[in-house]
Amino acid sequence: MTERVATTPGLFPLPDPAKQRLSDLKGHQKGDLISGNESDEIVAVYDEYRTQVITEQVEAGLDRISEGQLRWDDMLAHPLTVHENVETGGIVRYYDNNNFYRDPQVTGELTFSGDVASELDAAAAALAEADSDASLQATLPGPYSLFDLATDEYYGDEESFLDAVSEFLAAEVEAFPAHETLYLLEPSLVENAPGDGLDARASEAIDTVAAATDADVVVQTYFGALSEKVYAHLMDADIEAIGFDIVAGDREQTLYNINEYGTKTAAGLGISNGLNTLVESPETLAERVSWVQNKLPAQEFDRLYLSTNTEPFYLPVNKHLEKLAAVAAAAEIELEEVTA
């Protein structure tokens, strides 16, 4: 029987009270965003709300608990924007939506940072205090997406820069506390797919990061379906699961890729829409899981990771929490055959 794991990609919306408190402490300008050198007062606010979002995930019934990434002002670019050898340039649109981030311009060697590891240390402590059976899940940008979102002013060519980004992320992962699952978020594999040569290199970069942990690694793709060639190369990566966006984009392309090239023995399914406020019922979400399995009769999964299809930071907090609970409930529903 397929194990169903209720989880989330991370990157949660910041609660309104936290926004107000942090605005008062940090200011309102670009230069006031997170840099890695926050005051004790700012750190205390993030600590408080980190504990809150961990408690909320436990109460929602998730099997994997994310740190929440509330400090990530620059979304997936965060691990670079807080690095000492990175300068933040102008504001850049985050993919094709109304969110923005500071362009991370890499001006020196990507040495070890430890920023994300310190967040996960705090999350592990908070989860232990919650006395839950759920396990810690780490979240990072995938190496290709982080490479794609950044500007190289040091390494000199795409291959060297991608290798450096992957090695930087691997070193960060090695410093993480014990975690059950690592989610690598790779929307750029869909939105700005690598061309010939770089597509194979992207798979190798993912291998580099995945090799740094004993945890199960899920490469979550979203904003649509992967192209055939990119998918074929991603299948070469030594990971537990590829995550598929079942809500947005061309689901038929996703099904074609899996039927043509197979997939891992586990998969991530983005079954709840992380981009709008409509809260799907647990039954609707469970039907989407069943629909996928029925469309892939030759594919047997040992485990399915169920989540929103994208990061949920686009959502109001109340809708985000309702979607978490719906995903958790869907994972408990006995699946029956559906036709759509």
C-alpha positions as a Markdown table, in Angstrom:
| # | Residue | x | y | z |
|---|---|---|---|---|
| 1 | Met | 0.0 | 0.0 | 0.0 |
| 2 | Thr | 1.2 | 3.5 | -0.9 |
| 3 | Glu | 2.2 | 5.6 | 2.1 |
| 4 | Arg | 0.8 | 9.1 | 2.0 |
| 5 | Val | 2.8 | 11.9 | 3.7 |
| 6 | Ala | 1.1 | 15.2 | 4.3 |
| 7 | Thr | 3.6 | 18.0 | 4.0 |
| 8 | Thr | 4.3 | 21.5 | 2.6 |
| 9 | Pro | 7.1 | 23.0 | 0.4 |
| 10 | Gly | 7.7 | 25.6 | 3.1 |
| 11 | Leu | 8.0 | 29.4 | 2.6 |
| 12 | Phe | 4.9 | 30.4 | 4.6 |
| 13 | Pro | 3.1 | 33.7 | 4.6 |
| 14 | Leu | 4.2 | 36.0 | 7.5 |
| 15 | Pro | 1.3 | 36.6 | 10.0 |
| 16 | Asp | 0.0 | 40.2 | 10.0 |
| 17 | Pro | 1.0 | 40.9 | 13.6 |
| 18 | Ala | 4.6 | 39.8 | 12.8 |
| 19 | Lys | 4.6 | 42.0 | 9.7 |
| 20 | Gln | 3.7 | 45.1 | 11.8 |
| 21 | Arg | 6.2 | 44.4 | 14.5 |
| 22 | Leu | 9.0 | 43.7 | 12.0 |
| 23 | Ser | 8.1 | 46.8 | 10.0 |
| 24 | Asp | 8.5 | 48.9 | 13.1 |
| 25 | Leu | 11.8 | 47.3 | 13.9 |
| 26 | Lys | 13.3 | 46.9 | 10.4 |
| 27 | Gly | 12.0 | 49.9 | 8.5 |
| 28 | His | 10.4 | 50.0 | 5.1 |
| 29 | Gln | 13.2 | 50.4 | 2.6 |
| 30 | Lys | 15.1 | 47.8 | 0.5 |
| 31 | Gly | 18.1 | 48.2 | 2.7 |
| 32 | Asp | 16.1 | 47.3 | 5.7 |
| 33 | Leu | 15.4 | 43.7 | 4.5 |
| 34 | Ile | 17.0 | 40.7 | 6.1 |
| 35 | Ser | 20.8 | 40.7 | 5.7 |
| 36 | Gly | 21.9 | 38.1 | 8.2 |
| 37 | Asn | 22.9 | 40.7 | 10.8 |
| 38 | Glu | 19.6 | 41.3 | 12.6 |
| 39 | Ser | 19.2 | 42.8 | 16.0 |
| 40 | Asp | 18.3 | 40.7 | 19.0 |
| 41 | Glu | 14.8 | 42.3 | 18.9 |
| 42 | Ile | 14.2 | 41.2 | 15.3 |
| 43 | Val | 15.6 | 37.7 | 16.0 |
| 44 | Ala | 13.2 | 37.4 | 19.0 |
| 45 | Val | 10.2 | 38.1 | 16.7 |
| 46 | Tyr | 11.2 | 35.5 | 14.2 |
| 47 | Asp | 11.8 | 33.0 | 17.0 |
| 48 | Glu | 8.3 | 33.6 | 18.3 |
| 49 | Tyr | 6.5 | 33.2 | 15.0 |
| 50 | Arg | 8.7 | 30.2 | 14.0 |
| 51 | Thr | 7.4 | 28.4 | 17.1 |
| 52 | Gln | 3.9 | 29.4 | 16.2 |
| 53 | Val | 4.0 | 28.1 | 12.6 |
| 54 | Ile | 5.5 | 24.8 | 13.8 |
| 55 | Thr | 2.7 | 24.4 | 16.3 |
| 56 | Glu | 0.1 | 25.2 | 13.6 |
| 57 | Gln | 1.5 | 22.5 | 11.4 |
| 58 | Val | 1.4 | 20.0 | 14.2 |
| 59 | Glu | -2.2 | 20.9 | 15.0 |
| 60 | Ala | -3.1 | 20.7 | 11.3 |
| 61 | Gly | -1.9 | 17.0 | 11.3 |
| 62 | Leu | 1.1 | 17.3 | 8.9 |
| 63 | Asp | 3.6 | 14.4 | 8.9 |
| 64 | Arg | 6.5 | 16.6 | 8.0 |
| 65 | Ile | 7.1 | 19.9 | 9.7 |
| 66 | Ser | 8.8 | 22.9 | 8.0 |
| 67 | Glu | 10.7 | 25.7 | 9.6 |
| 68 | Gly | 8.5 | 28.0 | 7.6 |
| 69 | Gln | 11.2 | 30.3 | 6.2 |
| 70 | Leu | 9.5 | 33.4 | 7.6 |
| 71 | Arg | 12.9 | 35.3 | 7.4 |
| 72 | Trp | 13.2 | 34.8 | 3.7 |
| 73 | Asp | 12.4 | 38.3 | 2.4 |
| 74 | Asp | 13.9 | 37.3 | -1.0 |
| 75 | Met | 12.0 | 33.9 | -1.2 |
| 76 | Leu | 14.2 | 31.3 | -2.9 |
| 77 | Ala | 17.1 | 33.7 | -3.3 |
| 78 | His | 17.5 | 34.1 | 0.5 |
| 79 | Pro | 20.5 | 31.8 | 1.0 |
| 80 | Leu | 22.5 | 34.1 | -1.3 |
| 81 | Thr | 21.1 | 37.5 | -0.3 |
| 82 | Val | 22.4 | 37.0 | 3.3 |
| 83 | His | 25.9 | 35.8 | 2.1 |
| 84 | Glu | 28.9 | 37.9 | 2.8 |
| 85 | Asn | 30.2 | 37.7 | -0.7 |
| 86 | Val | 26.9 | 38.6 | -2.4 |
| 87 | Glu | 25.6 | 42.1 | -3.0 |
| 88 | Thr | 21.9 | 42.8 | -3.5 |
| 89 | Gly | 21.2 | 44.6 | -6.7 |
| 90 | Gly | 17.9 | 46.0 | -8.0 |
| 91 | Ile | 14.4 | 44.6 | -7.5 |
| 92 | Val | 13.6 | 41.7 | -9.8 |
| 93 | Arg | 10.2 | 40.1 | -10.6 |
| 94 | Tyr | 9.9 | 36.6 | -9.0 |
| 95 | Tyr | 8.9 | 34.5 | -12.0 |
| 96 | Asp | 5.7 | 35.6 | -13.7 |
| 97 | Asn | 3.8 | 37.0 | -10.7 |
| 98 | Asn | 3.5 | 40.2 | -8.6 |
| 99 | Asn | 6.3 | 39.3 | -6.1 |
| 100 | Phe | 9.8 | 40.6 | -6.2 |
| 101 | Tyr | 13.2 | 39.9 | -4.7 |
| 102 | Arg | 16.6 | 41.6 | -4.6 |
| 103 | Asp | 18.9 | 40.4 | -7.3 |
| 104 | Pro | 21.8 | 38.5 | -5.6 |
| 105 | Gln | 25.0 | 39.5 | -7.3 |
| 106 | Val | 27.7 | 37.0 | -6.5 |
| 107 | Thr | 31.0 | 39.0 | -6.2 |
| 108 | Gly | 33.2 | 36.5 | -4.4 |
| 109 | Glu | 33.6 | 32.8 | -3.4 |
| 110 | Leu | 30.4 | 31.1 | -2.1 |
| 111 | Thr | 31.9 | 30.0 | 1.2 |
| 112 | Phe | 30.0 | 28.3 | 4.0 |
| 113 | Ser | 27.3 | 30.5 | 5.6 |
| 114 | Gly | 25.3 | 28.4 | 8.1 |
| 115 | Asp | 22.3 | 30.7 | 8.0 |
| 116 | Val | 19.7 | 28.1 | 7.1 |
| 117 | Ala | 21.2 | 25.6 | 9.4 |
| 118 | Ser | 20.7 | 28.0 | 12.4 |
| 119 | Glu | 17.1 | 28.3 | 11.4 |
| 120 | Leu | 16.7 | 24.6 | 11.4 |
| 121 | Asp | 18.4 | 24.2 | 14.7 |
| 122 | Ala | 15.8 | 26.5 | 16.2 |
| 123 | Ala | 13.0 | 24.6 | 14.4 |
| 124 | Ala | 14.2 | 21.2 | 15.6 |
| 125 | Ala | 14.2 | 22.5 | 19.2 |
| 126 | Ala | 10.6 | 23.9 | 18.8 |
| 127 | Leu | 9.4 | 20.7 | 17.3 |
| 128 | Ala | 10.9 | 18.7 | 20.1 |
| 129 | Glu | 9.0 | 20.9 | 22.6 |
| 130 | Ala | 5.8 | 20.3 | 20.6 |
| 131 | Asp | 6.0 | 16.6 | 21.6 |
| 132 | Ser | 4.8 | 15.5 | 18.2 |
| 133 | Asp | 5.3 | 12.3 | 16.2 |
| 134 | Ala | 5.9 | 14.4 | 13.0 |
| 135 | Ser | 9.4 | 14.8 | 11.6 |
| 136 | Leu | 11.5 | 17.8 | 10.6 |
| 137 | Gln | 11.6 | 18.7 | 6.9 |
| 138 | Ala | 14.3 | 21.0 | 5.5 |
| 139 | Thr | 13.6 | 23.3 | 2.6 |
| 140 | Leu | 16.1 | 24.9 | 0.2 |
| 141 | Pro | 16.1 | 26.3 | -3.3 |
| 142 | Gly | 17.2 | 23.7 | -5.8 |
| 143 | Pro | 20.7 | 24.5 | -7.2 |
| 144 | Tyr | 19.4 | 25.2 | -10.7 |
| 145 | Ser | 16.7 | 27.7 | -9.5 |
| 146 | Leu | 19.1 | 29.5 | -7.2 |
| 147 | Phe | 21.7 | 29.7 | -10.0 |
| 148 | Asp | 18.9 | 31.0 | -12.3 |
| 149 | Leu | 17.7 | 33.7 | -9.9 |
| 150 | Ala | 21.3 | 35.0 | -9.2 |
| 151 | Thr | 23.8 | 37.1 | -11.2 |
| 152 | Asp | 27.3 | 35.8 | -11.5 |
| 153 | Glu | 30.1 | 38.5 | -11.2 |
| 154 | Tyr | 32.8 | 36.1 | -10.0 |
| 155 | Tyr | 32.9 | 32.6 | -11.5 |
| 156 | Gly | 32.9 | 33.6 | -15.1 |
| 157 | Asp | 30.8 | 30.9 | -16.9 |
| 158 | Glu | 27.5 | 29.1 | -16.4 |
| 159 | Glu | 29.0 | 25.7 | -15.7 |
| 160 | Ser | 31.4 | 27.0 | -13.0 |
| 161 | Phe | 28.7 | 29.1 | -11.4 |
| 162 | Leu | 26.2 | 26.3 | -11.2 |
| 163 | Asp | 28.8 | 24.0 | -9.8 |
| 164 | Ala | 29.7 | 26.6 | -7.1 |
| 165 | Val | 26.0 | 27.1 | -6.2 |
| 166 | Ser | 25.5 | 23.3 | -5.8 |
| 167 | Glu | 28.6 | 22.9 | -3.7 |
| 168 | Phe | 27.6 | 25.9 | -1.5 |
| 169 | Leu | 24.1 | 24.4 | -0.9 |
| 170 | Ala | 25.7 | 20.9 | -0.2 |
| 171 | Ala | 27.9 | 22.5 | 2.5 |
| 172 | Glu | 24.9 | 24.2 | 4.0 |
| 173 | Val | 23.0 | 20.8 | 4.1 |
| 174 | Glu | 25.9 | 19.1 | 5.8 |
| 175 | Ala | 25.4 | 21.5 | 8.8 |
| 176 | Phe | 21.7 | 20.8 | 9.1 |
| 177 | Pro | 20.4 | 19.1 | 12.2 |
| 178 | Ala | 18.7 | 15.7 | 11.8 |
| 179 | His | 15.9 | 15.9 | 9.3 |
| 180 | Glu | 13.6 | 13.3 | 7.7 |
| 181 | Thr | 13.1 | 15.0 | 4.3 |
| 182 | Leu | 14.8 | 17.6 | 2.3 |
| 183 | Tyr | 12.7 | 19.6 | -0.2 |
| 184 | Leu | 14.6 | 21.2 | -3.1 |
| 185 | Leu | 12.4 | 23.7 | -4.8 |
| 186 | Glu | 13.1 | 23.9 | -8.5 |
| 187 | Pro | 10.5 | 26.1 | -10.3 |
| 188 | Ser | 13.2 | 27.3 | -12.8 |
| 189 | Leu | 13.4 | 23.9 | -14.3 |
| 190 | Val | 9.9 | 24.7 | -15.6 |
| 191 | Glu | 9.9 | 28.5 | -15.9 |
| 192 | Asn | 13.4 | 28.9 | -17.5 |
| 193 | Ala | 14.4 | 25.4 | -18.5 |
| 194 | Pro | 18.1 | 24.7 | -19.0 |
| 195 | Gly | 19.3 | 24.2 | -22.6 |
| 196 | Asp | 21.4 | 21.5 | -24.1 |
| 197 | Gly | 24.3 | 20.6 | -21.8 |
| 198 | Leu | 23.1 | 22.6 | -18.9 |
| 199 | Asp | 20.1 | 20.3 | -18.5 |
| 200 | Ala | 22.4 | 17.4 | -17.6 |
| 201 | Arg | 24.5 | 19.7 | -15.5 |
| 202 | Ala | 21.4 | 20.7 | -13.5 |
| 203 | Ser | 20.8 | 17.0 | -12.7 |
| 204 | Glu | 24.4 | 16.6 | -11.5 |
| 205 | Ala | 24.0 | 19.7 | -9.4 |
| 206 | Ile | 21.0 | 18.2 | -7.7 |
| 207 | Asp | 23.0 | 15.1 | -7.1 |
| 208 | Thr | 25.7 | 17.1 | -5.3 |
| 209 | Val | 23.2 | 18.6 | -2.9 |
| 210 | Ala | 21.3 | 15.3 | -2.3 |
| 211 | Ala | 24.5 | 13.5 | -1.5 |
| 212 | Ala | 25.1 | 15.8 | 1.4 |
| 213 | Thr | 22.2 | 14.4 | 3.4 |
| 214 | Asp | 20.9 | 11.0 | 4.5 |
| 215 | Ala | 17.4 | 12.3 | 4.4 |
| 216 | Asp | 14.9 | 11.6 | 1.6 |
| 217 | Val | 15.2 | 14.2 | -1.0 |
| 218 | Val | 12.2 | 15.5 | -3.0 |
| 219 | Val | 12.9 | 17.8 | -6.0 |
| 220 | Gln | 9.6 | 19.8 | -6.2 |
| 221 | Thr | 8.9 | 21.4 | -9.6 |
| 222 | Tyr | 6.0 | 23.8 | -10.1 |
| 223 | Phe | 4.3 | 26.5 | -12.2 |
| 224 | Gly | 3.7 | 23.8 | -14.8 |
| 225 | Ala | 5.1 | 20.7 | -16.4 |
| 226 | Leu | 8.7 | 19.9 | -17.1 |
| 227 | Ser | 9.8 | 19.6 | -20.7 |
| 228 | Glu | 10.5 | 16.0 | -21.9 |
| 229 | Lys | 14.3 | 16.4 | -22.1 |
| 230 | Val | 14.7 | 18.2 | -18.7 |
| 231 | Tyr | 12.5 | 15.5 | -17.1 |
| 232 | Ala | 14.7 | 12.7 | -18.6 |
| 233 | His | 17.8 | 14.2 | -17.2 |
| 234 | Leu | 16.2 | 14.8 | -13.8 |
| 235 | Met | 15.4 | 11.1 | -13.7 |
| 236 | Asp | 19.2 | 10.5 | -13.6 |
| 237 | Ala | 19.5 | 12.3 | -10.3 |
| 238 | Asp | 20.0 | 10.2 | -7.2 |
| 239 | Ile | 16.9 | 11.4 | -5.3 |
| 240 | Glu | 13.9 | 9.7 | -3.7 |
| 241 | Ala | 11.2 | 11.7 | -5.5 |
| 242 | Ile | 10.3 | 14.2 | -8.1 |
| 243 | Gly | 7.5 | 16.6 | -7.2 |
| 244 | Phe | 4.8 | 17.3 | -9.8 |
| 245 | Asp | 2.5 | 20.3 | -10.0 |
| 246 | Ile | -0.9 | 18.7 | -10.4 |
| 247 | Val | -2.8 | 22.0 | -10.3 |
| 248 | Ala | -1.1 | 24.3 | -12.8 |
| 249 | Gly | 0.1 | 23.8 | -16.3 |
| 250 | Asp | -0.1 | 20.8 | -18.6 |
| 251 | Arg | -0.9 | 17.7 | -16.6 |
| 252 | Glu | -1.0 | 15.7 | -19.7 |
| 253 | Gln | 2.7 | 16.5 | -20.3 |
| 254 | Thr | 3.5 | 15.4 | -16.8 |
| 255 | Leu | 1.7 | 12.1 | -17.3 |
| 256 | Tyr | 3.5 | 11.7 | -20.7 |
| 257 | Asn | 6.9 | 12.2 | -19.1 |
| 258 | Ile | 6.1 | 9.6 | -16.4 |
| 259 | Asn | 4.7 | 7.0 | -18.8 |
| 260 | Glu | 7.6 | 7.5 | -21.2 |
| 261 | Tyr | 10.5 | 7.7 | -18.8 |
| 262 | Gly | 9.1 | 6.2 | -15.6 |
| 263 | Thr | 9.6 | 8.0 | -12.3 |
| 264 | Lys | 11.1 | 7.3 | -8.8 |
| 265 | Thr | 9.4 | 4.9 | -6.4 |
| 266 | Ala | 8.1 | 7.9 | -4.5 |
| 267 | Ala | 6.7 | 11.2 | -5.8 |
| 268 | Gly | 5.6 | 14.6 | -4.6 |
| 269 | Leu | 2.1 | 15.7 | -5.7 |
| 270 | Gly | 1.2 | 19.4 | -5.5 |
| 271 | Ile | -2.5 | 18.8 | -5.2 |
| 272 | Ser | -3.7 | 22.0 | -3.5 |
| 273 | Asn | -3.5 | 25.4 | -5.3 |
| 274 | Gly | -0.9 | 27.6 | -3.5 |
| 275 | Leu | -1.7 | 30.6 | -5.7 |
| 276 | Asn | -5.4 | 31.2 | -4.9 |
| 277 | Thr | -7.6 | 31.4 | -1.9 |
| 278 | Leu | -10.1 | 28.7 | -2.8 |
| 279 | Val | -9.8 | 26.0 | -0.2 |
| 280 | Glu | -10.4 | 22.7 | -1.8 |
| 281 | Ser | -12.1 | 20.0 | 0.3 |
| 282 | Pro | -10.1 | 17.0 | 1.5 |
| 283 | Glu | -12.2 | 14.8 | -0.7 |
| 284 | Thr | -11.3 | 16.9 | -3.8 |
| 285 | Leu | -7.6 | 16.7 | -3.0 |
| 286 | Ala | -7.9 | 12.9 | -2.4 |
| 287 | Glu | -9.6 | 12.6 | -5.8 |
| 288 | Arg | -6.7 | 14.4 | -7.5 |
| 289 | Val | -4.3 | 11.8 | -5.9 |
| 290 | Ser | -6.5 | 9.0 | -7.1 |
| 291 | Trp | -6.7 | 10.5 | -10.6 |
| 292 | Val | -2.9 | 10.6 | -10.9 |
| 293 | Gln | -2.6 | 7.0 | -9.8 |
| 294 | Asn | -5.3 | 5.8 | -12.1 |
| 295 | Lys | -3.6 | 7.5 | -15.0 |
| 296 | Leu | -0.4 | 5.7 | -14.2 |
| 297 | Pro | -1.5 | 2.0 | -13.9 |
| 298 | Ala | 2.0 | 0.7 | -14.5 |
| 299 | Gln | 3.6 | 2.9 | -11.9 |
| 300 | Glu | 3.6 | 1.8 | -8.3 |
| 301 | Phe | 4.6 | 4.3 | -5.6 |
| 302 | Asp | 5.9 | 3.3 | -2.2 |
| 303 | Arg | 5.2 | 6.9 | -0.9 |
| 304 | Leu | 3.5 | 10.0 | -2.1 |
| 305 | Tyr | 4.3 | 13.4 | -0.5 |
| 306 | Leu | 1.1 | 15.6 | -0.7 |
| 307 | Ser | 1.3 | 19.4 | -0.5 |
| 308 | Thr | 0.3 | 22.6 | -2.1 |
| 309 | Asn | 1.6 | 22.9 | -5.6 |
| 310 | Thr | 3.7 | 26.0 | -4.9 |
| 311 | Glu | 5.1 | 27.8 | -1.8 |
| 312 | Pro | 2.1 | 29.1 | 0.2 |
| 313 | Phe | 3.5 | 32.6 | 0.9 |
| 314 | Tyr | 1.1 | 34.0 | -1.7 |
| 315 | Leu | -1.9 | 33.2 | 0.6 |
| 316 | Pro | -3.5 | 35.0 | 3.5 |
| 317 | Val | -2.5 | 33.2 | 6.7 |
| 318 | Asn | -6.1 | 31.9 | 7.4 |
| 319 | Lys | -6.4 | 30.3 | 3.9 |
| 320 | His | -2.9 | 28.9 | 4.2 |
| 321 | Leu | -3.8 | 27.1 | 7.5 |
| 322 | Glu | -7.1 | 25.8 | 6.0 |
| 323 | Lys | -5.2 | 24.4 | 3.1 |
| 324 | Leu | -2.7 | 22.7 | 5.4 |
| 325 | Ala | -5.5 | 21.0 | 7.3 |
| 326 | Ala | -7.2 | 19.9 | 4.0 |
| 327 | Val | -4.0 | 18.3 | 2.7 |
| 328 | Ala | -3.5 | 16.5 | 6.0 |
| 329 | Ala | -7.1 | 15.3 | 6.0 |
| 330 | Ala | -6.8 | 14.2 | 2.3 |
| 331 | Ala | -3.8 | 12.0 | 3.2 |
| 332 | Glu | -6.0 | 10.0 | 5.5 |
| 333 | Ile | -8.9 | 9.4 | 3.0 |
| 334 | Glu | -9.0 | 5.9 | 1.5 |
| 335 | Leu | -8.6 | 6.4 | -2.2 |
| 336 | Glu | -11.1 | 5.0 | -4.7 |
| 337 | Glu | -10.9 | 5.0 | -8.5 |
| 338 | Val | -12.0 | 8.3 | -10.1 |
| 339 | Thr | -12.3 | 9.2 | -13.7 |
| 340 | Ala | -11.3 | 12.9 | -13.6 |
